[in-house]
Amino acid sequence: MFNNATLALFDFYKYGFIDRILIRMQTRALGVKFERLFVIIPVLIYMNNTDRKKLVDNAKKFLFETIKPKNLATLVYDRVMLQLLAYKKDEELYKQDKKKAFDIIKQNIQLYSIVDIILDDDFIDQKEEIKKIVKEEYDKSYTLNDHCLNLLKFQEQHFSN
């Protein structure tokens, strides 16, 4: 499916119909951890318009270092590439997955480490933008309204003694 000369150039990837079906079938039952990767990594790569090749290389390096059976890492990488190709065809899908990726990171803030690894020091602006968006979403979801805040203060005063 991939040859080593064009591993990082996802614009040149051409998957046949059967290849796409096989990749999706082989990766659909990998679990929640991998499903999160299938959403977060392609969004991170597609967000950047300047140097996607470097981001694809960083993602490949991350996948092959963290996923131990190399054949499984290759399947996950193939699925990420398929998702990138789908984003090129359908911008609306990208927007939906971008929102889903930020929700996933908001729900499990430890997944921000993936953002930190893939967007290395060369992509500080993009990293700061993602950090700002996730922080706003996190703050919005986990803030207390005035009534609940007053109840909490009362409980702290009453039960701390």
C-alpha positions in Angstrom: 0.0 0.0 0.0 2.9 2.4 0.8 6.3 2.5 -0.7 9.1 4.1 1.3 9.9 6.8 -1.2 6.5 8.5 -0.7 5.6 7.6 2.9 5.2 11.3 4.0 3.6 12.7 0.9 -0.1 12.0 1.5 -1.0 13.9 -1.6 0.3 11.0 -3.7 -1.4 8.2 -1.9 -3.9 6.4 -4.0 -5.9 3.7 -2.2 -7.9 1.3 -4.2 -11.5 0.5 -3.1 -10.5 -2.8 -1.7 -7.5 -1.3 0.1 -9.7 1.2 1.8 -12.2 -1.4 2.9 -9.5 -3.7 4.2 -7.9 -0.9 6.2 -11.2 0.1 7.7 -12.2 -3.5 8.6 -8.8 -4.2 10.2 -8.9 -1.1 12.3 -12.5 -0.8 13.3 -12.4 -3.0 16.3 -9.1 -1.7 17.8 -10.9 0.1 20.7 -11.4 3.5 22.0 -7.8 4.4 22.4 -7.2 3.9 18.7 -10.4 5.6 17.7 -9.2 8.7 19.5 -6.0 8.6 17.6 -7.9 8.3 14.3 -9.6 11.5 15.1 -6.9 13.6 16.8 -3.9 12.9 14.6 -5.5 13.7 11.2 -7.0 16.9 12.5 -3.6 18.0 13.8 -2.0 17.4 10.5 -4.8 18.9 8.4 -4.9 22.1 10.5 -1.5 23.1 9.3 -1.4 24.4 5.7 2.4 25.1 5.6 4.3 22.0 6.4 2.0 18.9 6.5 4.9 16.7 5.4 6.8 17.3 8.6 3.6 16.7 10.6 3.0 13.4 8.8 6.6 12.4 9.6 6.1 13.4 13.3 2.8 11.4 13.4 4.5 8.4 11.8 7.3 8.5 14.3 4.9 8.9 17.2 2.8 5.9 16.0 5.7 3.6 15.4 7.3 4.5 18.8 4.1 4.1 20.9 2.4 1.1 19.1 4.5 -1.9 19.6 3.4 -4.5 17.0 4.7 -2.7 13.9 2.1 -4.2 11.7 -0.6 -2.6 13.9 1.3 0.7 13.8 1.3 0.5 10.0 -2.5 -0.1 10.0 -3.1 2.9 12.2 -0.9 5.0 10.0 -2.8 3.8 7.0 -6.1 4.7 8.6 -4.8 8.2 9.5 -3.8 8.7 5.8 -7.2 7.6 4.7 -8.8 10.1 7.0 -6.5 12.9 5.6 -7.6 12.0 2.1 -11.2 12.1 3.2 -10.6 15.6 4.6 -9.3 16.7 1.2 -12.5 15.6 -0.4 -15.0 16.8 2.3 -14.2 19.9 4.3 -17.4 19.5 6.4 -16.0 16.1 7.7 -12.9 17.9 8.8 -14.9 20.5 10.7 -16.9 17.8 12.5 -13.8 15.9 13.4 -12.0 19.0 14.5 -14.8 19.7 17.0 -14.8 16.0 18.0 -11.0 16.1 18.5 -11.2 19.1 20.8 -14.0 17.4 22.8 -11.8 14.3 23.2 -8.9 16.3 24.4 -11.2 18.3 26.7 -12.6 15.1 28.2 -9.1 13.6 28.7 -6.6 16.4 29.0 -3.7 13.8 29.1 -4.3 13.4 25.3 -2.9 16.9 24.9 0.5 15.1 25.1 -0.2 13.8 21.5 -0.6 17.4 20.4 2.6 18.3 22.1 4.6 15.5 20.5 3.3 15.8 17.0 3.4 19.6 16.9 7.0 20.0 17.9 8.8 23.3 18.5 8.4 24.3 14.8 4.6 24.7 15.3 4.4 26.8 18.4 1.7 29.1 17.0 -0.6 26.2 16.1 0.1 24.6 19.5 -0.8 27.8 21.3 -4.0 28.1 19.2 -5.1 24.5 20.2 -4.1 25.1 23.8 -6.3 28.3 23.9 -9.3 26.5 22.3 -9.1 23.5 24.6 -8.6 25.7 27.6 -11.7 27.8 26.7 -13.8 24.6 26.2 -12.5 23.1 29.4 -13.2 26.3 31.4 -16.7 26.6 29.9 -17.5 23.0 30.7 -16.2 22.9 34.2 -17.2 26.3 35.7 -19.8 26.7 38.4 -22.6 29.1 38.1 -23.2 31.6 41.0 -25.8 29.5 42.8 -23.6 26.4 42.8 -20.6 28.4 43.8 -22.4 29.9 46.8 -23.6 26.4 47.8 -20.0 25.1 47.6 -18.7 28.0 49.7 -21.4 27.3 52.3 -20.5 23.6 52.4 -16.8 24.3 52.7 -17.4 26.7 55.6 -19.9 24.4 57.4 -18.2 21.1 57.0 -14.6 22.2 57.4 -15.0 22.7 61.1 
